[in-house]
Amino acid sequence: MDSKFTVYDSRGELDLRQIANSGQCFRLKEYATDKFIAVTGSHAVDIHRRGDVYIFWCDAKEFQAVWAPYFDLDTDYKGFKSKMQDDPFLKDALKTGGGIRILRQDLWEMAVTFTISQRNNIPRIAQSVEALCENFGTPLREIGGRQVYAFPTADQLLWPDLSVASLGYREPYIKGLCSQGDTVWQSLPNLDDAQAKKKLLDMKGIGEKVANCIMLFGLHRMDSYPRDVWVNRLIDDVYHGDFDPGKYAGFAGYVQQLQFYYYRNKTFSF
């Protein structure tokens, strides 16, 4: 374990277990009770929880440069929450998932993982992502007695047979993403929402739901509101088929995560 650490008091505004189970990420894992591994880019960190306090086993410089942005710690989620109080379902959702934040994740990783997510479930997606990392990613370090790998680059995924990850019909789509070239992924953050979404939809294998997931979780475009089978079901069930995410301009994606997490949690226990 690293000798340097950084203490973050979340004051109830961050809950890594909730985030890990929210469906937005597949590389934040609780490897033992209140002990988490987080991986982004070439960085991995061991995080321990003590009530509302999180101990990041890294120095303050890395915490400020990597993990504070990753967990979106400078965004005022209390302000978002104050604007949800007229919706009974969202008020209840905040009691269950109020520690969720929208992570600022790697765009390339989100493009691949949410292409894998189509017509798939969270446990299988996580297994496929882990198989890609273990077989093709660069080793980073050991945490909790296990080797941690970076998410593989496009070059690392382009030529090998990826069948070990059980991607099925999605494998050609992943290969197509690998062939896009770095310029495409570098340009997307500089485009406005409409332009970025159009460029994503032009890629084979990326439809409306996947594009919105990449927009929200890879580009942090908070007006994106992904709709999958769970969200469609809750809109029919809770809102009688009539829900306008535009009411929550600037944080509709956060609303979606709360709805998704709470509705699934009501349906079956994590």
Salt bridges, closest charged atoms under 4 A:
ASP2 OD2 - ARG141 NH2 3.54
ASP9 OD2 - ARG11 NH1 3.83
GLU13 OE1 - LYS81 NZ 2.98
ASP15 OD2 - ARG49 NH1 3.17
GLU30 OE2 - ARG17 NH2 2.66
ASP34 OD1 - ARG17 NH2 3.07
ASP46 OD2 - HIS48 NE2 3.18
ASP72 OD1 - ARG104 NE 2.93
ASP72 OD2 - HIS220 NE2 3.22
ASP86 OD2 - LYS247 NZ 3.12
ASP92 OD1 - LYS95 NZ 3.67
GLU130 OE1 - LYS29 NZ 2.66
ASP193 OD1 - ARG221 NH1 2.69
ASP202 OD2 - LYS198 NZ 3.16
GLU208 OE2 - LYS197 NZ 2.42
